[in-house]
């Protein structure tokens, strides 16, 4: 049987995701990972930068993404917003008017869209204000309407013309974008929408929301009656809008032939989900050889501005995270080629205690002795001879000042040369995972050989007159990750060409999720 997943279901899913993120029961993090994507390894290709592979979504790869992750930043209510397509107001441009009845059989005249949310029925102005188009001068004899000449600038609660050009456009002001949101969330494709519209205590949002809450005490729901066919023989006058709501009234104006040429809603009424104009008192006597067709335009919910998420179709979410050099959790010398979102990672020593701090490092760390030969290189493999076998890892970061080396490990270090589960001669020693040990041998890489500073056991180090917070606690020269890398749900992953960080670099990560 024919079926669809409705737009409202997508909007609901987006809202539910926002609610889940901001809930105190959950911890969501944006993370960066995989700093050696161009090296031979599981899930990597030597041609990664020129032919970046699509992420794999199955039960095998999430654990790999967790293993190769470097560090994460928590998503808070300040860093997540609903977004809509960016439709910039431009002079001499035709925009669609808001209509509740766009469909495959009744497409929007200017953008030729079969659904409201794909049509250009709202704009963002140069002042970062968002307006919805209530009227564009269109009718049954002017289907596309007029071209907009006047940029709206007003912040009045009721719909209004934007200027004196007479372009026929009526705009309804919805909201202004805060400067702080512009800095974080502005993009070339999307416009950010305020959070918590239904519960916000912001004075302006309250005014807009309450003005749109059309009820028996605030009957202003319907704003526009569209003239699809003016008919013939009618009289001018004021008539009722009838249907499943009440209180609507519209003034009708006819020309010399009795054809309805314009309408003006003088009372919006309330409670309508469908409506028809009662033209009975204005009809010509006898039969109706040329009947008029007037379409009351039904706003979402109770009225324009009462529920902007439904009104604007917010089925997309934008998440923002900044990684900079303000903390040692985010080393400035590393690289990354994956961006992801993880839900509810647990603390390092637990399978059930959710990690809740603002940020984390998912890297192990080694405090190297002060004097050694060579220089650790990001992405290279390191080893240490330990009791029972060999500990192995990849270098994620090396701080020359503090002599702290950070590392990660994934199955590439333990599979055979085919990077899969094919048997090989030294499988017992080669595929057994060993931890680095204070009493083991030197840490050896392709270009260096260093011992562990087993006397170091602190979370900060003093060099000259400067005390440096290392962001993690060392014991006998070794430190564990902040999180348990076996736990947490990977809900988003994006493969990117390899990005190298440096001392002046800040990563502003913006992730769009579409529901």
C-alpha positions in Angstrom: 0.0 0.0 0.0 1.2 3.5 -0.7 2.7 5.3 2.3 5.0 8.2 3.2 7.1 9.4 6.1 5.6 12.9 6.6 7.5 16.1 7.0 6.2 16.5 10.5 7.8 13.1 11.5 11.1 14.5 10.3 10.6 17.7 12.2 9.7 15.7 15.3 12.8 13.5 15.0 15.0 16.6 14.8 13.3 18.1 17.9 13.7 14.8 19.8 17.4 14.7 18.9 17.9 18.2 20.3 16.0 17.3 23.4 18.2 14.2 23.8 21.4 16.2 23.4 20.5 18.8 26.0 19.1 16.2 28.5 21.2 15.8 31.6 20.8 12.0 31.1 23.1 12.1 28.0 26.5 13.2 26.9 27.1 13.8 23.2 30.6 14.8 21.9 32.0 15.9 18.6 35.3 14.1 18.1 38.2 14.2 15.7 40.2 11.1 14.7 42.4 9.0 12.4 45.7 11.0 12.0 47.4 8.4 9.7 44.7 7.9 7.1 47.2 7.7 4.2 49.2 4.9 5.8 48.5 1.2 5.2 46.1 0.1 7.8 42.6 -1.2 8.5 40.0 1.2 7.2 42.6 3.3 5.4 43.8 3.8 1.9 47.1 5.2 0.6 45.0 7.3 -1.8 42.8 8.7 1.0 43.2 12.4 0.3 42.5 12.1 -3.4 39.8 9.5 -3.2 38.4 9.7 0.4 36.3 6.6 1.0 32.8 6.6 2.3 32.4 5.7 5.9 31.2 2.1 6.6 28.1 1.6 8.7 28.0 -1.8 10.3 28.7 -3.5 13.6 32.5 -3.8 12.9 33.5 -0.2 12.1 32.2 1.7 15.2 34.8 0.2 17.4 37.5 1.1 14.8 36.2 4.7 14.9 36.4 4.7 18.7 40.0 3.2 18.6 41.3 5.9 16.2 39.6 8.8 17.8 41.8 11.5 19.3 39.8 13.9 21.4 36.2 15.2 21.8 34.2 18.3 22.8 30.8 18.1 24.5 27.7 19.3 22.6 25.7 21.7 24.9 22.5 23.6 24.4 24.7 26.6 23.3 26.2 24.6 20.4 23.2 23.0 18.8 20.5 24.6 16.7 17.8 23.8 14.2 18.4 25.2 10.8 16.6 26.0 7.6 17.7 26.6 4.0 19.1 30.1 3.5 16.8 32.1 1.3 18.4 35.6 1.1 16.2 38.5 0.3 17.2 40.2 -3.0 15.5 43.1 -4.8 13.5 42.4 -7.9 13.1 38.7 -7.0 9.8 36.7 -7.0 9.1 34.8 -3.8 6.4 32.3 -3.1 3.8 33.1 -0.5 3.1 30.8 2.4 0.4 28.3 1.5 -0.8 25.2 3.3 -1.8 23.4 0.2 1.3 23.0 -2.0 1.5 19.5 -3.4 2.5 17.6 -6.5 -0.8 18.8 -8.0 -0.4 22.3 -6.8 3.2 23.3 -7.0 4.6 26.6 -5.7 4.5 28.9 -8.8 8.0 30.4 -8.5 10.2 27.6 -7.1 8.0 24.8 -8.6 8.1 22.9 -5.4 5.6 20.2 -4.5 5.9 20.9 -0.8 5.9 24.1 1.3 9.4 23.5 2.8 11.1 23.4 -0.5 9.5 26.6 -1.7 11.0 30.1 -1.2 8.3 31.4 1.1 10.5 33.1 3.7 13.6 35.2 3.5 16.6 36.3 5.7 17.4 40.0 5.3 20.7 41.9 5.5 19.8 42.7 9.1 19.7 38.9 9.9 15.9 39.0 10.4 13.6 36.2 9.1 10.3 37.0 7.5 7.6 34.8 6.1 5.8 35.9 2.9 2.0 36.3 3.6 1.2 37.8 0.2 3.2 38.3 -3.0 0.4 39.9 -5.0 -0.5 36.7 -6.7 -4.0 35.5 -7.7 -5.7 33.3 -10.2 -4.9 35.8 -12.9 -1.3 36.5 -11.7 -0.1 33.1 -10.5 3.6 34.0 -9.9 2.8 37.3 -8.2 5.1 40.3 -8.3 8.8 40.9 -7.8 9.8 42.1 -4.3 11.2 45.6 -4.3 11.2 46.6 -0.6 13.4 44.7 1.9 11.5 44.2 5.1 13.1 45.8 8.2 10.2 46.2 10.7 9.7 44.1 13.8 6.0 44.7 14.3 3.9 41.7 15.4 1.4 42.0 12.6 2.1 41.4 8.9 2.8 44.5 6.9 4.1 45.9 3.6 7.9 46.5 3.7 7.9 49.9 1.9 6.1 52.3 -0.4 6.8 50.7 -3.8 3.4 49.0 -4.0 5.0 45.6 -4.9 2.1 43.8 -3.3 4.2 41.9 -0.7 3.1 41.5 2.8 5.7 40.1 5.3 5.3 38.6 8.7 8.3 39.1 11.0 9.3 35.9 12.8 12.7 36.4 14.6 16.1 38.0 14.6 19.3 35.9 14.7 21.5 36.7 17.7 25.0 37.9 17.0 26.4 35.0 19.0 24.5 32.6 16.8 25.7 34.3 13.7 29.3 33.7 14.8 28.8 30.1 15.6 26.2 28.9 13.2 26.1 31.1 10.1 26.8 29.3 6.8 26.4 29.7 3.1 23.5 27.3 3.0 21.6 27.5 6.2 19.9 29.9 8.6 19.9 29.2 12.3 16.6 29.1 14.2 16.3 29.9 17.9 16.1 27.0 20.4 13.3 26.3 22.9 10.8 28.5 21.0 7.8 27.2 23.0 9.5 27.8 26.4 11.9 30.7 25.8 11.8 33.5 28.3 13.2 36.0 25.9 10.9 39.0 25.8 10.8 39.3 22.0 10.2 35.6 21.5 7.4 35.6 24.0 5.7 38.5 22.2 6.0 36.8 18.8 4.9 33.4 20.2 1.9 34.8 22.1 0.8 36.9 19.2 0.7 33.7 17.1 -1.2 31.7 19.7 -4.6 32.3 18.2 -7.3 31.3 20.6 -10.8 32.5 21.7 -9.1 35.3 23.6 -6.6 36.1 20.7 -8.5 35.4 17.5 -6.0 36.3 14.8 -5.3 33.0 13.0 -6.0 33.6 9.3 -4.0 36.4 7.7 -4.7 35.8 4.0 -7.6 34.8 1.7 -6.3 34.0 -1.8 -8.4 34.9 -4.8 -8.0 31.8 -7.1 -11.0 32.8 -9.2 -12.8 36.2 -8.9 -16.0 34.9 -10.5 -18.7 37.4 -11.9 -21.7 39.2 -10.6 -20.6 39.5 -6.9 -21.0 42.5 -4.7 -18.4 44.0 -2.3 -18.9 43.5 1.4 -17.7 41.8 4.6 -18.5 38.2 5.1 -17.7 35.3 7.4 -15.0 32.7 7.1 -16.7 29.4 8.0 -15.3 25.9 8.6 -14.2 24.0 11.7 -13.0 27.3 13.3 -14.9 30.5 14.1 -14.6 34.2 14.2 -13.0 34.8 10.8 -14.1 37.8 8.7 -13.0 39.0 5.4 -13.7 42.2 3.3 -14.3 41.5 -0.3 -13.8 44.1 -3.1 -15.2 43.6 -6.7 -14.7 45.4 -10.0 -17.4 46.8 -12.3 -18.1 43.2 -13.6 -18.6 41.9 -10.1 -15.4 40.0 -10.2 -13.6 39.7 -6.9 -10.2 41.5 -7.2 -9.0 41.6 -3.6 -9.7 40.5 -0.1 -8.7 41.9 3.3 -8.9 39.7 6.4 -10.4 41.9 9.2 -10.7 39.2 11.8 -8.5 36.1 11.7 -10.6 34.0 14.0 -9.3 30.8 15.6 -9.4 27.0 15.5 -9.4 26.5 11.7 -7.8 23.5 10.1 -10.0 24.1 7.0 -12.2 27.0 5.9 -14.4 28.4 3.2 -15.6 32.0 2.6 -19.3 32.4 3.0 -20.1 34.5 -0.1 -23.8 33.9 0.2 -24.8 37.5 0.9 -22.7 38.8 -1.9 -23.7 36.3 -4.6 -25.7 37.4 -7.7 -29.3 36.4 -7.7 -30.2 33.0 -9.1 -27.6 30.5 -10.4 -23.8 31.0 -10.3 -22.7 30.8 -13.9 -19.2 32.0 -12.9 -18.6 31.1 -9.3 -15.7 32.6 -7.4 -13.1 30.6 -5.6 -11.5 32.1 -2.5 -9.0 30.1 -0.5 -8.4 31.0 3.2 -4.7 30.2 3.9 -4.4 28.2 7.1 -1.2 28.9 9.1 0.5 26.0 11.0 -0.7 25.2 14.5 -2.7 28.2 15.9 -1.1 31.0 13.8 2.0 32.4 12.2 4.8 32.5 14.8 3.2 30.2 17.4 5.3 27.2 16.3 8.2 28.3 14.0 9.6 24.7 13.9 6.5 23.5 12.1 6.1 26.8 10.2 9.7 26.7 8.8 10.2 22.9 8.5 13.2 22.5 10.8 14.2 18.9 9.9 17.9 19.8 10.0 20.2 20.3 12.9 23.6 22.2 13.0 26.1 21.2 15.6 29.1 23.5 16.4 32.4 22.6 18.1 35.6 24.5 18.4 39.0 22.8 19.0 41.9 25.1 19.8 45.1 25.2 21.8 43.5 26.3 25.1 44.0 22.9 26.6 46.4 20.0 26.3 43.4 17.7 25.5 43.6 19.1 22.0 47.3 18.9 20.9 48.2 21.5 18.3 50.7 19.2 16.4 48.4 16.4 15.4 46.4 15.6 12.3 42.9 14.3 11.7 40.8 12.9 8.8 37.6 11.9 10.6 34.9 14.0 12.3 32.3 12.2 14.3 29.6 12.3 17.0 29.6 9.8 19.9 26.8 9.4 22.4 27.4 8.5 26.0 31.0 7.3 26.2 31.9 6.0 29.6 34.7 6.9 32.0 37.9 5.0 31.4 37.5 2.6 34.4 33.8 1.9 33.9 31.4 0.3 31.4 28.3 2.1 32.8 29.4 5.5 34.2 28.8 8.1 31.5 31.6 10.6 31.0 30.2 14.1 31.5 33.1 16.5 31.4 33.2 19.3 28.8 36.0 17.6 26.8 38.1 14.5 26.7 41.2 13.0 25.3 40.8 9.4 24.1 44.6 9.1 23.8 47.0 7.3 26.1 50.1 9.3 27.0 53.8 8.6 27.8 56.2 11.0 29.6 59.5 10.4 27.9 62.8 11.0 29.5 64.5 14.3 28.8 67.4 13.0 26.7 66.9 10.7 23.8 67.9 10.5 20.1 65.6 11.3 17.2 62.2 12.9 17.0 58.8 11.2 17.2 56.7 11.7 14.0 52.9 11.9 14.0 51.3 8.7 12.6 54.4 6.5 13.0 54.3 3.2 14.8 56.0 2.8 18.2 56.8 -0.4 20.1 58.0 -1.4 23.6 59.3 -4.8 24.7 57.2 -5.8 27.7 56.7 -8.9 29.8 55.1 -11.4 27.5 55.5 -9.7 24.2 55.5 -6.3 22.5 53.3 -3.2 23.2 52.4 -1.3 20.0 50.7 2.0 19.1 50.6 4.9 16.6 51.8 8.4 17.6 49.0 10.9 17.8 51.0 13.9 19.2 54.4 14.8 20.6 55.0 17.9 22.7 58.7 18.8 22.5 58.4 21.1 25.5 56.9 18.7 27.9 58.2 15.5 26.3 54.7 14.0 26.4 53.9 11.5 23.6 50.3 10.6 23.0 49.2 7.5 21.1 46.3 5.4 20.0 45.9 1.8 19.0 43.7 0.0 16.5 43.4 -3.5 15.0 45.8 -2.5 12.2 48.6 -3.2 14.6 47.4 -6.8 15.3 46.0 -8.2 12.0 48.2 -9.9 9.5 49.7 -8.2 6.4 46.3 -8.5 4.7 44.8 -6.4 7.5 42.2 -9.1 8.2 41.8 -12.3 10.3 43.9 -14.5 8.0 46.3 -16.7 10.0 50.0 -16.1 10.1 53.1 -17.7 11.7 53.5 -15.3 14.7 49.8 -14.8 15.4 50.2 -15.6 19.1 52.7 -12.8 19.8 51.7 -10.5 17.0 48.0 -10.3 17.8 48.0 -10.2 21.5 47.4 -6.7 22.9 50.0 -5.6 25.5 49.9 -2.3 27.4 53.0 -0.1 27.7 54.8 -0.8 31.0 57.0 1.4 33.2 59.3 -1.5 33.7 59.5 -2.4 30.0 62.1 -1.5 27.4 62.6 1.7 25.5 59.9 3.3 23.4 61.1 2.8 19.9 59.9 4.5 16.7 61.3 4.7 13.1 63.4 7.7 14.0 63.9 7.7 17.8 64.6 5.7 20.9 63.5 6.9 24.3 62.9 5.6 27.8 59.8 6.3 29.9 60.3 8.8 32.7 59.1 6.4 35.4 59.7 9.0 38.1 57.0 11.3 36.8 53.6 11.1 38.5 51.6 14.3 38.2 49.1 16.3 36.1 51.3 19.3 35.5 54.9 20.1 34.9 57.1 23.1 35.7 59.5 24.2 33.1 61.6 27.3 34.1 59.0 29.7 35.6 56.1 28.2 33.7 53.7 25.6 35.0 51.9 23.6 32.3 48.7 21.6 33.0 49.0 18.4 31.0 45.3 17.7 31.1 45.8 14.1 32.4 47.3 12.4 35.5 50.4 10.4 35.0 51.5 7.4 37.1 55.1 6.2 36.7 55.3 8.1 33.4 52.1 6.7 31.9 48.6 8.0 31.6 45.3 6.5 30.4 42.6 8.0 28.1 39.8 9.9 29.8 37.2 7.5 28.3 36.6 3.8 27.8 37.1 3.4 24.1 35.0 0.3 23.9 31.8 2.2 24.9 29.6 4.9 23.4 27.4 4.9 20.3 28.9 6.4 17.1 26.0 8.2 15.5 27.8 10.2 12.9 31.1 9.8 11.0 32.6 11.9 8.2 35.8 11.0 6.3 37.8 14.0 5.2 41.1 14.6 3.5 43.9 14.7 6.1 44.0 18.0 8.0 47.2 19.1 9.8 46.9 21.3 12.9 49.5 24.0 13.8 50.0 26.4 16.6 47.9 29.2 15.1 45.0 26.9 14.0 41.5 26.6 15.4 39.1 24.1 14.1 35.5 25.4 13.9 33.5 22.2 13.2 30.0 22.5 11.9 28.0 19.3 11.3 24.6 19.3 9.6 22.3 16.4 10.5 19.2 15.9 8.3 16.3 13.9 9.6 
